[in-house]
Amino acid sequence: MDTEPVPCRCIVCKDSANEAAWDPRDREIARNVQHHGWHTMGVTGNDTPDWAYTIGLWHTTGGPDICITGLPVENAMHLVTGIALQVTHDNRPLAPEKRRKGVIANYDIATRVVHPSWYPAMFGAGMDFIRTPPWPLLQAFWPDRQGLFPWQENADPDQRDKQPFLWLDRNEHPDSAWVASSLSL
């Protein structure tokens, strides 16, 4: 059964005539999306690890944006930018439940769909720009030194706590800094 793709309702597509009234942050995001195809947003956590995500891949490619957690913000931004370059320049679209090479040397990353309950707490700038929550967003997971992902048996517990299971409803997530934090909803 074919379905029509959801039309983009971002500020560029639906509110470009009102650009003068845009928030300066939204103006910067729009410029980057129009020039590069996406914007990389880095977030320094107060009582959680840092994270980064793209805004605008959905607008540009019709495919999902990507986030990564648990690394210093500069590293996280570098990795999601690398993934965005793979999507836009190397024609390597993102898909959930897939492994991807070429992001972290000698390791695959894995992707999973982000549950909408996390959007208000973690992806506010994206929600402001896209104006259609939820929009397609995947979480990229990095493995521990043994190549295990946080949900796998024997994964390093110190690394596991840095990467929340964003595919779960926030209210069903195991206790962690991510659900006990000051992230507002």
C-alpha positions in Angstrom: 0.0 0.0 0.0 1.5 3.3 -1.1 1.2 6.3 1.2 1.9 9.9 0.5 5.0 11.3 2.3 4.2 13.8 5.0 4.8 17.3 3.6 7.5 19.3 5.2 6.1 22.1 7.4 9.4 23.6 8.6 9.8 27.4 8.8 11.6 27.5 5.4 8.7 25.7 3.6 5.7 27.3 5.5 6.9 30.6 6.9 9.6 32.0 4.6 7.6 35.2 4.0 7.8 35.9 7.8 11.6 35.5 8.0 12.1 38.9 9.7 10.1 37.6 12.7 12.1 34.4 13.1 14.1 33.8 16.2 17.9 34.4 15.5 18.5 30.7 16.3 15.9 29.6 13.8 17.4 32.0 11.2 20.8 30.4 11.7 19.3 26.9 11.4 17.5 27.9 8.3 20.6 29.3 6.7 22.6 26.1 7.4 19.8 23.9 6.1 19.5 25.9 2.9 23.3 26.1 2.4 24.5 22.7 3.7 21.3 20.6 3.8 21.2 20.4 7.6 22.2 22.1 10.8 24.1 20.4 13.6 22.9 21.2 17.1 25.1 20.4 20.1 23.7 20.3 23.6 25.9 20.4 26.7 24.1 18.4 29.4 24.0 19.7 32.9 23.1 16.5 34.8 23.3 14.2 31.7 26.0 13.5 29.2 26.2 15.8 26.1 24.4 15.0 22.9 24.1 16.4 19.3 21.6 16.1 16.5 20.9 17.2 13.0 18.0 19.5 12.0 16.9 19.6 8.4 17.8 16.3 6.8 14.1 15.6 6.7 13.5 18.9 4.9 16.4 18.3 2.5 16.2 14.6 1.8 12.9 13.4 3.1 14.8 11.0 5.4 15.3 11.0 9.1 17.5 13.3 11.1 20.1 11.7 13.4 21.2 12.2 17.1 24.0 10.7 19.2 24.4 10.9 23.0 27.0 10.3 25.6 30.1 11.9 24.0 31.6 15.3 24.6 29.5 17.8 22.6 32.2 18.5 20.0 32.7 14.8 19.3 29.0 14.2 19.1 28.6 17.1 16.7 31.5 15.8 14.6 29.9 12.4 14.3 26.4 13.5 13.4 27.9 15.9 10.8 29.8 12.9 9.4 26.6 10.9 9.2 24.8 13.8 7.5 27.6 14.1 4.9 27.2 10.4 4.2 23.5 10.9 3.7 23.7 14.1 1.5 27.0 13.7 -0.3 27.5 9.9 -0.5 23.8 9.0 -1.0 23.7 6.7 2.0 20.2 7.2 3.4 19.6 6.4 7.1 17.3 3.6 8.2 16.3 2.3 11.6 17.7 -0.9 13.0 20.7 -0.8 10.7 24.4 -0.9 11.2 26.6 1.7 9.5 30.3 1.8 8.8 32.6 4.7 8.3 31.4 6.9 11.2 33.8 5.7 13.9 37.1 4.1 12.9 37.0 0.3 13.3 33.5 0.2 14.7 30.0 0.1 13.3 27.2 2.3 14.7 23.6 1.1 15.1 20.4 3.2 14.6 17.1 3.1 16.3 14.0 5.3 16.0 13.6 8.0 18.7 10.3 7.7 20.6 8.3 11.0 20.5 8.2 11.3 24.3 11.9 12.4 24.2 11.4 15.3 21.7 10.3 18.1 24.1 13.1 17.3 26.5 16.0 16.9 24.1 15.1 18.3 20.6 13.4 21.6 21.2 15.3 23.5 18.5 14.4 20.9 16.0 10.8 21.0 17.0 10.8 24.8 16.7 12.3 24.6 13.2 10.4 21.5 11.8 7.0 22.4 13.4 5.8 18.9 13.0 6.6 16.8 16.0 7.5 14.2 15.7 9.5 14.2 12.6 11.6 11.2 11.6 14.6 11.0 14.0 17.0 8.2 14.6 19.5 7.7 17.4 23.0 6.5 16.5 24.6 4.2 19.1 28.3 3.7 19.4 29.7 0.5 20.8 32.1 -0.1 23.7 35.7 -1.2 23.1 34.5 -4.8 22.7 32.1 -3.7 19.9 29.0 -4.3 22.0 26.0 -1.9 22.0 24.5 -0.8 25.3 21.5 -3.2 25.1 23.7 -6.2 24.5 24.7 -8.6 27.2 28.1 -7.9 28.7 28.2 -4.4 27.3 30.4 -2.0 29.4 27.9 -0.6 32.0 29.8 2.7 32.2 29.3 3.2 28.5 25.7 1.9 28.7 24.6 4.7 31.0 25.9 7.4 28.6 23.4 6.3 25.9 19.7 6.3 26.8 17.4 4.0 25.0 15.5 6.7 23.2 13.4 4.1 21.3 11.6 3.5 24.6 8.8 5.8 25.9 10.6 8.1 28.4 8.1 6.9 31.1 9.2 3.3 30.5 12.9 3.9 30.4 15.0 2.2 33.1 16.3 4.5 35.9 19.2 6.6 34.7 20.5 10.1 34.6 18.4 10.6 31.5 15.0 10.1 33.2 16.1 11.6 36.6 17.6 14.7 35.1 16.4 18.2 34.9 15.5 17.8 31.2 12.2 19.5 31.0 9.1 18.1 29.3 
